[in-house]
Amino acid sequence: MRPGFLHWTVWTGVRAVGNGTLWFNNCTPDCADGRFQRTPLDLTATRVRNGHFTRMTLHYRYRGRAVADTRCVQDKRPPLVWGIPFNGRCG
């Protein structure tokens, strides 16, 4: 697992799929003193608007559980800012 790299397995005009490594702070005993750990990551990007993917979902395991973390572009102007959808809609 190389940090900072994704391997893209699908890249079309409507969908991209890749895999790589997710690095996260375990925040134990707290986030300031936590350690960074890594876990395998699958990523899917969709919803093309003005030539850019505007929704991505990160799939990984955290503490033995499967996680699907969805993000979306909040501001349509560059630089694109990724945020968390609320009630399935981007802000």
Backbone bond lengths (Angstrom), bond angles and torsions (degrees), N, CA, C in turn:
res aa  C-N    CA-C-N  psi(-1)  N-CA   C-N-CA  omega(-1)  CA-C   N-CA-C  phi
1 M - - - 1.445 - - 1.528 108.45 -
2 R 1.305 116.85 115.65 1.456 121.53 178.96 1.519 109.46 -100.13
3 P 1.336 118.03 123.94 1.468 119.11 179.93 1.519 111.82 -66.58
4 G 1.333 115.26 142.07 1.455 120.31 173.66 1.508 115.85 87.21
5 F 1.328 118.45 5.89 1.453 120.59 -177.86 1.520 110.72 -127.52
6 L 1.328 115.34 143.75 1.463 121.93 171.73 1.516 107.63 -118.72
7 H 1.303 116.29 144.37 1.457 122.06 173.49 1.519 106.55 -106.10
8 W 1.325 116.43 112.80 1.460 121.23 -177.68 1.522 109.51 -84.85
9 T 1.338 116.36 124.35 1.462 121.14 179.84 1.526 111.49 -101.52
10 V 1.338 117.20 -23.00 1.470 123.21 177.11 1.520 107.22 -138.35
11 W 1.332 116.62 133.61 1.468 120.84 174.04 1.519 107.21 -148.15
12 T 1.341 115.78 105.23 1.454 120.71 178.43 1.526 107.87 -124.76
13 G 1.301 116.89 -174.69 1.452 120.86 178.27 1.518 114.04 -73.90
14 V 1.348 117.19 -9.24 1.463 120.15 -177.65 1.527 114.53 -126.09
15 R 1.343 116.84 -11.33 1.466 119.13 -174.61 1.519 110.50 -157.98
16 A 1.333 115.09 142.01 1.459 121.09 173.63 1.522 108.31 -132.66
17 V 1.328 116.31 140.21 1.463 121.89 179.38 1.517 107.71 -131.49
18 G 1.321 116.38 133.18 1.451 120.54 179.37 1.509 111.15 -147.03
19 N 1.333 115.15 171.82 1.456 120.39 175.15 1.520 108.88 -141.58
20 G 1.300 114.64 156.95 1.452 120.79 -177.91 1.512 110.46 -176.17
21 T 1.335 116.17 -140.43 1.453 122.62 -175.90 1.520 110.11 -128.10
22 L 1.318 116.63 132.94 1.459 122.51 173.09 1.523 107.40 -101.67
23 W 1.323 116.47 126.38 1.461 122.40 175.26 1.518 107.85 -103.45
24 F 1.325 117.90 131.86 1.458 121.22 -179.86 1.523 110.06 -141.89
25 N 1.323 115.45 152.99 1.452 122.91 177.48 1.524 107.25 -86.64
26 N 1.336 117.78 123.91 1.467 119.66 -178.39 1.534 112.49 -76.57
27 C 1.330 117.72 -8.14 1.477 123.27 174.97 1.531 112.57 53.05
28 T 1.325 116.81 36.07 1.457 121.16 177.97 1.524 109.35 -117.59
29 P 1.311 120.87 120.41 1.465 127.68 6.01 1.531 113.20 -79.96
30 D 1.312 116.75 -17.18 1.465 121.76 173.82 1.521 106.70 -151.18
31 C 1.329 117.51 170.99 1.467 120.03 -173.69 1.527 112.63 -66.91
32 A 1.333 117.61 -29.95 1.465 119.80 178.62 1.528 111.42 -69.34
33 D 1.323 116.93 -31.59 1.467 121.05 -177.42 1.524 112.73 -107.78
34 G 1.322 117.43 6.81 1.460 121.15 -178.90 1.520 112.10 -72.81
35 R 1.306 114.84 170.41 1.464 121.85 178.29 1.516 109.33 -114.41
36 F 1.316 115.03 148.79 1.460 118.96 175.96 1.511 109.17 -83.75
37 Q 1.328 114.24 134.22 1.454 122.07 177.81 1.514 108.00 -124.80
38 R 1.316 115.73 165.45 1.464 119.59 180.00 1.521 109.69 -127.86
39 T 1.340 113.39 154.38 1.453 120.66 177.45 1.532 107.55 -149.03
40 P 1.327 117.97 149.30 1.466 120.00 177.47 1.531 111.28 -60.61
41 L 1.319 115.05 147.64 1.464 122.44 -174.78 1.520 110.27 -134.04
42 D 1.335 116.35 136.20 1.462 122.68 167.33 1.518 106.32 -114.73
43 L 1.310 117.72 137.37 1.458 123.00 -176.16 1.520 109.64 -128.82
44 T 1.324 116.18 136.28 1.459 121.82 174.65 1.525 108.33 -124.76
45 A 1.318 117.35 128.75 1.469 122.50 177.21 1.525 108.56 -115.16
46 T 1.345 116.35 135.58 1.466 122.06 -177.20 1.528 109.53 -145.02
47 R 1.324 114.53 -169.00 1.468 124.76 175.14 1.532 111.48 55.00
48 V 1.313 115.49 74.85 1.465 121.41 -179.05 1.526 110.08 -78.04
49 R 1.326 115.55 129.26 1.456 123.28 175.78 1.521 107.39 -135.24
50 N 1.321 116.79 125.40 1.470 121.99 179.68 1.531 112.53 51.89
51 G 1.333 115.68 39.71 1.455 120.79 176.03 1.512 116.12 80.68
52 H 1.347 117.88 7.98 1.464 121.75 -179.17 1.522 109.84 -125.08
53 F 1.325 116.34 141.53 1.454 120.12 169.75 1.527 107.14 -68.72
54 T 1.325 117.33 134.07 1.460 119.95 -176.62 1.529 113.23 -119.98
55 R 1.318 118.02 3.03 1.456 121.40 175.25 1.521 108.30 -140.43
56 M 1.333 116.03 134.14 1.456 119.50 175.60 1.519 109.49 -137.70
57 T 1.322 114.64 146.80 1.454 120.69 177.21 1.518 108.19 -124.13
58 L 1.325 115.03 127.48 1.465 123.06 177.58 1.522 107.64 -98.67
59 H 1.326 117.01 127.55 1.464 122.39 178.13 1.522 108.01 -114.54
60 Y 1.338 116.55 122.67 1.461 121.18 179.52 1.524 109.13 -157.41
61 R 1.319 116.38 175.58 1.460 121.65 177.60 1.521 108.47 -111.84
62 Y 1.335 115.28 136.63 1.459 121.36 177.92 1.517 107.73 -134.16
63 R 1.328 115.84 119.91 1.469 121.99 -177.62 1.521 111.24 53.35
64 G 1.334 115.30 41.18 1.458 121.73 175.97 1.514 115.96 82.47
65 R 1.322 117.59 -2.41 1.469 120.43 -178.60 1.519 111.15 -109.85
66 A 1.332 115.11 143.91 1.464 120.43 176.55 1.523 109.60 -73.59
67 V 1.335 116.59 135.38 1.463 122.91 -179.89 1.520 108.69 -123.38
68 A 1.314 117.18 136.45 1.469 123.41 171.42 1.531 105.92 -121.69
69 D 1.313 116.44 103.59 1.469 123.67 -175.78 1.526 107.94 -103.87
70 T 1.339 117.05 109.11 1.462 121.39 -177.34 1.515 110.43 -98.17
71 R 1.322 116.11 135.30 1.465 123.31 178.09 1.521 109.00 -127.53
72 C 1.339 116.40 155.68 1.456 119.75 177.77 1.528 109.62 -143.30
73 V 1.326 115.07 158.37 1.454 120.77 179.04 1.523 107.91 -74.15
74 Q 1.329 116.84 126.20 1.465 121.17 -178.31 1.512 112.28 -90.53
75 D 1.312 117.86 -34.13 1.461 121.79 -178.14 1.516 107.62 -116.94
76 K 1.296 117.70 126.28 1.468 121.83 -174.28 1.528 113.31 -76.78
77 R 1.325 117.87 -9.41 1.469 121.12 -179.14 1.523 110.20 -98.51
78 P 1.324 119.10 142.91 1.465 120.30 175.64 1.526 110.46 -62.83
79 P 1.317 120.21 147.86 1.464 124.03 -3.90 1.528 110.66 -74.02
80 L 1.326 115.41 141.46 1.462 120.14 -177.99 1.528 109.69 -71.46
81 V 1.324 116.89 132.62 1.456 123.04 -178.64 1.524 108.28 -112.44
82 W 1.344 116.58 124.12 1.460 120.98 -179.01 1.513 109.68 -90.26
83 G 1.343 116.12 135.74 1.458 122.28 178.25 1.503 110.60 -136.49
84 I 1.310 116.09 -175.95 1.461 122.57 -178.21 1.523 108.75 -101.16
85 P 1.342 118.95 130.26 1.470 120.37 178.69 1.526 111.26 -66.29
86 F 1.302 116.71 148.78 1.458 123.41 176.52 1.523 107.16 -118.07
87 N 1.322 116.55 123.04 1.474 121.60 -176.04 1.521 111.02 52.76
88 G 1.340 117.12 39.02 1.456 122.06 176.95 1.513 115.23 76.78
89 R 1.337 117.52 2.35 1.476 120.63 -178.06 1.519 110.03 -119.21
90 C 1.315 114.61 146.95 1.459 120.30 176.16 1.529 109.32 -85.64
91 G 1.328 115.32 149.32 1.459 120.40 -178.58 1.474 114.73 -75.96
